[in-house]
Amino acid sequence: MNDHTAEIVRYRLNKGQEAILEAEVLLETRHWNTSINRSYYACFYVVSSLLLLKDVKSKTHTGTRIMFHQHLIQAGILTDVDADVYDMLFDSRQEGDYIDFVEFDTAQAYSMLQAATALVGKMGNLITNELQRQDL
């Protein structure tokens, strides 16, 4: 991996961490669907960052999800529980953004934020360790 790729990896990791903070604010202001959206995007950014470390790229959300399962779950880097979290966030974000009359509540948004925060933290540690290992 070159320095430019490492810079993109760090940028995406940072975007994911920022999206967690945004999700927290949106939850506090009772914007539950948008909080779930940001929780999903937090994971999406960090998943794409972790995939980039493996030199795996995708142009779509669905493609990223497929690559997540193939290169991170099936490879044993992350667990089936992590896959369930990412899939739940993916599906919930789709529903909240695109299906009429879908309204999540505080408990759902809070639960998804907690799960996203844990997954972002776990993946963030993997990314940081790999960047340090490669001295980037």
HELIX and SHEET records of a PDB file:
HELIX    1   1 ASP A    3  GLU A   28  1                                  26    
HELIX    2   2 TRP A   32  LEU A   53  1                                  22    
HELIX    3   3 HIS A   61  PHE A   68  1                                   8    
HELIX    4   4 HIS A   69  ILE A   73  3                                   5    
HELIX    5   5 ASP A   80  TYR A   98  1                                  19    
HELIX    6   6 THR A  106  ARG A  133  1                                  28    
END                                                                             
